[in-house]
Amino acid sequence: MAARCVWLVWRALPVLGRPLRPAPRLLCTATKQKNSGQNLEEDSGLNEQKADPPSAEKVLLEEKAKLEGQLKEMMEKYKRALADTENLRQRSQKLVEEAKLYGIQGFCKDLLEVADILEKATQSVPKEEVSEDNPHLKSLYEGLVMTELQIQKVFTKHGLLKLNPVGAKFDPYEHEALFHAPVEGKEPGTVALVSKVGYKLHGRTLRPALVGVVKDA
Protein backbone atom coordinates (compact mmCIF):
# COMPACT_ATOMS: atom_id res chain seq x y z
CA MET A 1 0.00 0.00 0.00
CA ALA A 2 2.77 2.44 0.88
CA ALA A 3 4.60 1.56 -2.34
CA ARG A 4 1.53 2.39 -4.43
CA CYS A 5 1.19 5.87 -2.78
CA VAL A 6 4.83 6.65 -3.54
CA TRP A 7 4.38 5.64 -7.14
CA LEU A 8 1.31 7.93 -7.53
CA VAL A 9 3.19 10.90 -6.08
CA TRP A 10 6.18 10.26 -8.35
CA ARG A 11 3.87 10.13 -11.39
CA ALA A 12 2.19 13.42 -10.48
CA LEU A 13 5.48 15.37 -10.04
CA PRO A 14 6.19 15.92 -13.79
CA VAL A 15 2.75 17.40 -14.17
CA LEU A 16 3.23 19.76 -11.24
CA GLY A 17 6.73 20.76 -12.49
CA ARG A 18 5.57 21.78 -15.94
CA PRO A 19 4.78 25.57 -16.27
CA LEU A 20 1.19 26.52 -16.72
CA ARG A 21 0.41 27.90 -20.22
CA PRO A 22 -2.23 30.57 -20.48
CA ALA A 23 -5.10 29.93 -22.77
CA PRO A 24 -4.62 31.26 -26.31
CA ARG A 25 -7.94 33.11 -26.20
CA LEU A 26 -6.99 34.94 -23.01
CA LEU A 27 -3.66 35.96 -24.54
CA CYS A 28 -5.35 37.42 -27.63
CA THR A 29 -7.83 39.38 -25.53
CA ALA A 30 -5.08 40.83 -23.34
CA THR A 31 -3.03 41.73 -26.39
CA LYS A 32 -5.96 43.47 -28.00
CA GLN A 33 -6.70 45.38 -24.84
CA LYS A 34 -3.08 46.43 -24.53
CA ASN A 35 -2.95 47.54 -28.17
CA SER A 36 -6.23 49.36 -27.76
CA GLY A 37 -4.91 51.20 -24.74
CA GLN A 38 -1.78 52.21 -26.60
CA ASN A 39 -3.84 53.34 -29.59
CA LEU A 40 -6.11 55.40 -27.32
CA GLU A 41 -3.10 57.03 -25.70
CA GLU A 42 -1.58 57.77 -29.10
CA ASP A 43 -4.88 59.14 -30.41
CA SER A 44 -5.32 61.36 -27.37
CA GLY A 45 -1.75 62.56 -27.75
CA LEU A 46 -2.34 63.37 -31.40
CA ASN A 47 -5.58 65.16 -30.54
CA GLU A 48 -3.76 67.22 -27.91
CA GLN A 49 -1.05 68.03 -30.44
CA LYS A 50 -3.69 69.01 -32.97
CA ALA A 51 -5.53 71.14 -30.37
CA ASP A 52 -2.41 73.03 -29.34
CA PRO A 53 -1.89 74.98 -32.59
CA PRO A 54 -5.41 76.53 -32.60
CA SER A 55 -4.92 77.62 -28.97
CA ALA A 56 -1.58 79.24 -29.79
CA GLU A 57 -3.08 80.88 -32.87
CA LYS A 58 -5.93 82.27 -30.80
CA VAL A 59 -3.48 83.72 -28.30
CA LEU A 60 -1.48 85.32 -31.10
CA LEU A 61 -4.62 86.80 -32.65
CA GLU A 62 -5.69 88.24 -29.32
CA GLU A 63 -2.22 89.67 -28.79
CA LYS A 64 -2.30 91.14 -32.31
CA ALA A 65 -5.67 92.78 -31.70
CA LYS A 66 -4.41 94.18 -28.40
CA LEU A 67 -1.28 95.62 -30.02
CA GLU A 68 -3.30 97.10 -32.89
CA GLY A 69 -5.58 98.80 -30.37
CA GLN A 70 -2.59 100.21 -28.50
CA LEU A 71 -1.05 101.40 -31.78
CA LYS A 72 -4.28 103.13 -32.78
CA GLU A 73 -4.53 104.83 -29.41
CA MET A 74 -0.92 105.99 -29.58
CA MET A 75 -1.42 107.33 -33.11
CA GLU A 76 -4.45 109.32 -31.97
CA LYS A 77 -2.48 110.75 -29.06
CA TYR A 78 0.39 111.58 -31.40
CA LYS A 79 -1.94 113.38 -33.83
CA ARG A 80 -3.55 115.36 -31.01
CA ALA A 81 -0.14 116.30 -29.63
CA LEU A 82 1.00 117.32 -33.11
CA ALA A 83 -2.11 119.47 -33.59
CA ASP A 84 -1.64 121.09 -30.17
CA THR A 85 1.99 121.80 -30.97
CA GLU A 86 1.05 123.39 -34.29
CA ASN A 87 -1.62 125.53 -32.63
CA LEU A 88 0.87 126.62 -30.00
CA ARG A 89 3.41 127.48 -32.68
CA GLN A 90 0.88 129.56 -34.58
CA ARG A 91 -0.24 131.38 -31.44
CA SER A 92 3.36 132.07 -30.47
CA GLN A 93 4.13 133.35 -33.94
CA LYS A 94 1.07 135.60 -33.83
CA LEU A 95 2.10 136.95 -30.44
CA VAL A 96 5.60 137.68 -31.73
CA GLU A 97 4.20 139.48 -34.77
CA GLU A 98 1.80 141.51 -32.63
CA ALA A 99 4.65 142.37 -30.27
CA LYS A 100 6.63 143.70 -33.23
CA LEU A 101 3.67 145.72 -34.48
CA TYR A 102 2.25 146.99 -31.21
CA GLY A 103 5.35 147.04 -29.04
CA ILE A 104 5.62 150.79 -29.60
CA GLN A 105 2.01 151.36 -28.56
CA GLY A 106 2.87 152.96 -25.21
CA PHE A 107 5.52 155.16 -26.82
CA CYS A 108 3.08 156.26 -29.51
CA LYS A 109 0.46 157.24 -26.93
CA ASP A 110 2.97 159.52 -25.26
CA LEU A 111 3.88 161.11 -28.58
CA LEU A 112 0.24 161.77 -29.37
CA GLU A 113 0.17 164.34 -26.60
CA VAL A 114 3.09 166.13 -28.25
CA ALA A 115 1.28 166.06 -31.61
CA ASP A 116 -1.85 167.50 -29.98
CA ILE A 117 0.12 170.35 -28.46
CA LEU A 118 1.73 171.17 -31.81
CA GLU A 119 -1.66 171.12 -33.52
CA LYS A 120 -3.18 173.44 -30.91
CA ALA A 121 -0.18 175.74 -31.19
CA THR A 122 -0.56 176.12 -34.95
CA GLN A 123 -4.33 176.55 -34.72
CA SER A 124 -4.03 179.27 -32.06
CA VAL A 125 -1.97 181.56 -34.28
CA PRO A 126 -4.18 184.03 -36.19
CA LYS A 127 -3.60 183.62 -39.89
CA GLU A 128 -3.75 187.37 -40.53
CA GLU A 129 -0.87 187.88 -38.12
CA VAL A 130 1.38 185.58 -40.10
CA SER A 131 2.84 188.04 -42.57
CA GLU A 132 6.05 189.70 -43.61
CA ASP A 133 5.28 192.50 -41.20
CA ASN A 134 5.77 190.09 -38.32
CA PRO A 135 8.76 187.97 -39.41
CA HIS A 136 9.43 186.44 -35.99
CA LEU A 137 5.89 185.14 -35.61
CA LYS A 138 5.92 183.94 -39.21
CA SER A 139 9.15 181.99 -38.68
CA LEU A 140 7.85 180.50 -35.44
CA TYR A 141 4.60 179.50 -37.06
CA GLU A 142 6.30 177.94 -40.08
CA GLY A 143 8.62 176.03 -37.75
CA LEU A 144 5.65 174.65 -35.82
CA VAL A 145 3.90 173.62 -39.02
CA MET A 146 7.01 171.89 -40.34
CA THR A 147 7.47 170.07 -37.00
CA GLU A 148 3.86 168.93 -37.07
CA LEU A 149 4.19 167.67 -40.65
CA GLN A 150 7.39 165.82 -39.82
CA ILE A 151 5.92 164.09 -36.78
CA GLN A 152 2.91 162.99 -38.86
CA LYS A 153 5.32 161.50 -41.42
CA VAL A 154 7.05 159.55 -38.64
CA PHE A 155 3.67 158.36 -37.39
CA THR A 156 2.70 157.16 -40.87
CA LYS A 157 6.04 155.41 -41.31
CA HIS A 158 5.37 153.32 -38.20
CA GLY A 159 1.73 152.58 -39.02
CA LEU A 160 0.14 155.32 -36.91
CA LEU A 161 -2.64 157.10 -38.82
CA LYS A 162 -4.72 160.12 -37.83
CA LEU A 163 -8.52 159.85 -37.58
CA ASN A 164 -10.36 163.07 -38.48
CA PRO A 165 -13.82 161.71 -39.39
CA VAL A 166 -15.82 164.87 -40.14
CA GLY A 167 -18.85 163.90 -42.22
CA ALA A 168 -18.19 160.16 -41.83
CA LYS A 169 -20.59 157.63 -40.31
CA PHE A 170 -20.24 157.28 -36.57
CA ASP A 171 -18.21 154.15 -35.72
CA PRO A 172 -18.19 153.19 -32.02
CA TYR A 173 -14.91 151.31 -32.55
CA GLU A 174 -13.12 154.43 -33.81
CA HIS A 175 -15.12 157.33 -32.40
CA GLU A 176 -16.26 158.44 -28.98
CA ALA A 177 -19.42 160.57 -28.97
CA LEU A 178 -19.28 163.63 -26.71
CA PHE A 179 -22.76 164.83 -27.62
CA HIS A 180 -25.67 164.34 -30.04
CA ALA A 181 -27.31 167.33 -31.65
CA PRO A 182 -29.51 168.02 -34.68
CA VAL A 183 -27.62 169.79 -37.46
CA GLU A 184 -29.38 171.18 -40.47
CA GLY A 185 -28.17 169.73 -43.76
CA LYS A 186 -26.37 166.84 -42.05
CA GLU A 187 -27.42 163.20 -42.17
CA PRO A 188 -28.31 161.75 -38.77
CA GLY A 189 -25.69 159.36 -37.45
CA THR A 190 -22.79 161.18 -39.06
CA VAL A 191 -19.96 163.10 -37.38
CA ALA A 192 -20.62 166.83 -37.32
CA LEU A 193 -17.67 167.99 -35.21
CA VAL A 194 -14.28 166.59 -34.18
CA SER A 195 -13.17 167.88 -30.81
CA LYS A 196 -10.00 165.77 -30.72
CA VAL A 197 -8.55 163.67 -33.51
CA GLY A 198 -8.01 159.96 -33.01
CA TYR A 199 -5.28 157.57 -34.10
CA LYS A 200 -5.01 153.96 -35.30
CA LEU A 201 -1.89 151.82 -35.02
CA HIS A 202 -1.70 149.14 -37.76
CA GLY A 203 -5.48 149.10 -38.05
CA ARG A 204 -6.09 148.94 -34.28
CA THR A 205 -7.66 151.97 -32.65
CA LEU A 206 -5.05 153.51 -30.37
CA ARG A 207 -7.15 156.50 -29.39
CA PRO A 208 -10.74 157.12 -30.50
CA ALA A 209 -11.65 160.47 -31.98
CA LEU A 210 -13.78 162.66 -29.72
CA VAL A 211 -16.73 163.73 -31.88
CA GLY A 212 -20.19 165.29 -31.93
CA VAL A 213 -22.83 163.21 -33.71
CA VAL A 214 -25.83 164.41 -35.70
CA LYS A 215 -29.24 163.23 -34.50
CA ASP A 216 -32.80 163.63 -35.80
CA ALA A 217 -34.42 166.97 -35.10
VOGU-198767 format. One line per field, with one value per residue (C-alpha): residue in one letter; z, y, x. Coordinates in Angstrom, 2 decimals, decimal comma, always signed. Each point is the difference from the previous one (the first is absolute). Layout:
BEGIN
rest <- [a:...] $
zz <- [Z:...] $
yy <- [Y:...] $
xx <- [X:...] $
END
This chain:
BEGIN
rest <- [m:a:a:r:c:v:w:l:v:w:r:a:l:p:v:l:g:r:p:l:r:p:a:p:r:l:l:c:t:a:t:k:q:k:n:s:g:q:n:l:e:e:d:s:g:l:n:e:q:k:a:d:p:p:s:a:e:k:v:l:l:e:e:k:a:k:l:e:g:q:l:k:e:m:m:e:k:y:k:r:a:l:a:d:t:e:n:l:r:q:r:s:q:k:l:v:e:e:a:k:l:y:g:i:q:g:f:c:k:d:l:l:e:v:a:d:i:l:e:k:a:t:q:s:v:p:k:e:e:v:s:e:d:n:p:h:l:k:s:l:y:e:g:l:v:m:t:e:l:q:i:q:k:v:f:t:k:h:g:l:l:k:l:n:p:v:g:a:k:f:d:p:y:e:h:e:a:l:f:h:a:p:v:e:g:k:e:p:g:t:v:a:l:v:s:k:v:g:y:k:l:h:g:r:t:l:r:p:a:l:v:g:v:v:k:d:a] $
zz <- [+0,00:+0,88:-3,22:-2,09:+1,65:-0,76:-3,60:-0,39:+1,45:-2,27:-3,04:+0,91:+0,44:-3,75:-0,38:+2,93:-1,25:-3,45:-0,33:-0,45:-3,50:-0,26:-2,29:-3,54:+0,11:+3,19:-1,53:-3,09:+2,10:+2,19:-3,05:-1,61:+3,16:+0,31:-3,64:+0,41:+3,02:-1,86:-2,99:+2,27:+1,62:-3,40:-1,31:+3,04:-0,38:-3,65:+0,86:+2,63:-2,53:-2,53:+2,60:+1,03:-3,25:-0,01:+3,63:-0,82:-3,08:+2,07:+2,50:-2,80:-1,55:+3,33:+0,53:-3,52:+0,61:+3,30:-1,62:-2,87:+2,52:+1,87:-3,28:-1,00:+3,37:-0,17:-3,53:+1,14:+2,91:-2,34:-2,43:+2,82:+1,38:-3,48:-0,48:+3,42:-0,80:-3,32:+1,66:+2,63:-2,68:-1,90:+3,14:+0,97:-3,47:+0,11:+3,39:-1,29:-3,04:+2,14:+2,36:-2,96:-1,25:+3,27:+2,17:-0,56:+1,04:+3,35:-1,61:-2,69:+2,58:+1,67:-3,32:-0,79:+2,77:-1,65:-3,36:+1,63:+1,52:-3,35:-1,71:+2,61:-0,28:-3,76:+0,23:+2,66:-2,22:-1,91:-3,70:-0,64:+2,41:-1,98:-2,47:-1,04:+2,41:+2,88:-1,09:+3,42:+0,38:-3,60:+0,53:+3,24:-1,62:-3,02:+2,33:+1,93:-3,20:-1,32:+3,34:-0,07:-3,58:+0,83:+3,04:-2,08:-2,56:+2,78:+1,25:-3,48:-0,44:+3,11:-0,82:+2,11:-1,91:+0,99:+0,25:-0,90:-0,91:-0,75:-2,08:+0,39:+1,52:+3,74:+0,85:+3,70:-0,53:-1,26:+1,41:+3,42:+0,01:+2,26:-0,91:-2,42:-1,61:-3,03:-2,78:-3,01:-3,29:+1,71:-0,12:+3,40:+1,32:-1,61:+1,68:+0,06:+2,11:+1,03:+3,37:+0,09:-2,79:+0,50:-1,09:-1,20:+0,28:-2,74:-0,29:+3,77:+1,63:+2,28:+0,98:-1,11:-1,48:+2,26:-2,16:-0,05:-1,78:-1,99:+1,20:-1,30:+0,70] $
yy <- [+0,00:+2,44:-0,88:+0,83:+3,48:+0,78:-1,01:+2,29:+2,97:-0,64:-0,13:+3,29:+1,95:+0,55:+1,48:+2,36:+1,00:+1,02:+3,79:+0,95:+1,38:+2,67:-0,64:+1,33:+1,85:+1,83:+1,02:+1,46:+1,96:+1,45:+0,90:+1,74:+1,91:+1,05:+1,11:+1,82:+1,84:+1,01:+1,13:+2,06:+1,63:+0,74:+1,37:+2,22:+1,20:+0,81:+1,79:+2,06:+0,81:+0,98:+2,13:+1,89:+1,95:+1,55:+1,09:+1,62:+1,64:+1,39:+1,45:+1,60:+1,48:+1,44:+1,43:+1,47:+1,64:+1,40:+1,44:+1,48:+1,70:+1,41:+1,19:+1,73:+1,70:+1,16:+1,34:+1,99:+1,43:+0,83:+1,80:+1,98:+0,94:+1,02:+2,15:+1,62:+0,71:+1,59:+2,14:+1,09:+0,86:+2,08:+1,82:+0,69:+1,28:+2,25:+1,35:+0,73:+1,80:+2,03:+0,86:+1,33:+2,02:+1,27:+0,05:+3,75:+0,57:+1,60:+2,20:+1,10:+0,98:+2,28:+1,59:+0,66:+2,57:+1,79:-0,07:+1,44:+2,85:+0,82:-0,05:+2,32:+2,30:+0,38:+0,43:+2,72:+2,29:+2,47:-0,41:+3,75:+0,51:-2,30:+2,46:+1,66:+2,80:-2,41:-2,12:-1,53:-1,30:-1,20:-1,95:-1,49:-1,00:-1,56:-1,91:-1,38:-1,03:-1,73:-1,82:-1,14:-1,26:-1,85:-1,73:-1,10:-1,49:-1,95:-1,19:-1,20:-1,75:-2,09:-0,74:+2,74:+1,78:+3,02:-0,27:+3,22:-1,36:+3,16:-0,97:-3,74:-2,53:-0,35:-3,13:-0,96:-1,88:+3,12:+2,90:+1,11:+2,13:+3,06:+1,20:-0,49:+2,99:+0,69:+1,77:+1,39:-1,45:-2,89:-3,64:-1,45:-2,39:+1,82:+1,92:+3,73:+1,16:-1,40:+1,29:-2,11:-2,10:-3,71:-2,39:-3,61:-2,14:-2,68:-0,04:-0,16:+3,03:+1,54:+2,99:+0,62:+3,35:+2,19:+1,07:+1,56:-2,08:+1,20:-1,18:+0,40:+3,34] $
xx <- [+0,00:+2,77:+1,83:-3,07:-0,34:+3,64:-0,45:-3,07:+1,88:+2,99:-2,31:-1,68:+3,29:+0,71:-3,44:+0,48:+3,50:-1,16:-0,79:-3,59:-0,78:-2,64:-2,87:+0,48:-3,32:+0,95:+3,33:-1,69:-2,48:+2,75:+2,05:-2,93:-0,74:+3,62:+0,13:-3,28:+1,32:+3,13:-2,06:-2,27:+3,01:+1,52:-3,30:-0,44:+3,57:-0,59:-3,24:+1,82:+2,71:-2,64:-1,84:+3,12:+0,52:-3,52:+0,49:+3,34:-1,50:-2,85:+2,45:+2,00:-3,14:-1,07:+3,47:-0,08:-3,37:+1,26:+3,13:-2,02:-2,28:+2,99:+1,54:-3,23:-0,25:+3,61:-0,50:-3,03:+1,97:+2,87:-2,33:-1,61:+3,41:+1,14:-3,11:+0,47:+3,63:-0,94:-2,67:+2,49:+2,54:-2,53:-1,12:+3,60:+0,77:-3,06:+1,03:+3,50:-1,40:-2,40:+2,85:+1,98:-2,96:-1,42:+3,10:+0,27:-3,61:+0,86:+2,65:-2,44:-2,62:+2,51:+0,91:-3,64:-0,07:+2,92:-1,81:-3,13:+1,97:+1,61:-3,39:-1,52:+3,00:-0,38:-3,77:+0,30:+2,06:-2,21:+0,58:-0,15:+2,88:+2,25:+1,46:+3,21:-0,77:+0,49:+2,99:+0,67:-3,54:+0,03:+3,23:-1,30:-3,25:+1,70:+2,32:-2,97:-1,75:+3,11:+0,46:-3,61:+0,33:+3,20:-1,47:-3,01:+2,41:+1,73:-3,38:-0,97:+3,34:-0,67:-3,64:-1,59:-2,78:-2,08:-3,80:-1,84:-3,46:-2,00:-3,03:+0,66:-2,40:+0,35:+2,03:+0,02:+3,28:+1,79:-2,00:-1,14:-3,16:+0,14:-3,48:-2,91:-1,64:-2,20:+1,89:-1,76:+1,21:+1,80:-1,05:-0,89:+2,62:+2,90:+2,83:-0,66:+2,95:+3,39:+1,11:+3,17:+1,45:+0,54:+2,73:+0,27:+3,12:+0,19:-3,78:-0,61:-1,57:+2,61:-2,10:-3,59:-0,91:-2,13:-2,95:-3,46:-2,64:-3,00:-3,41:-3,56:-1,62] $
END
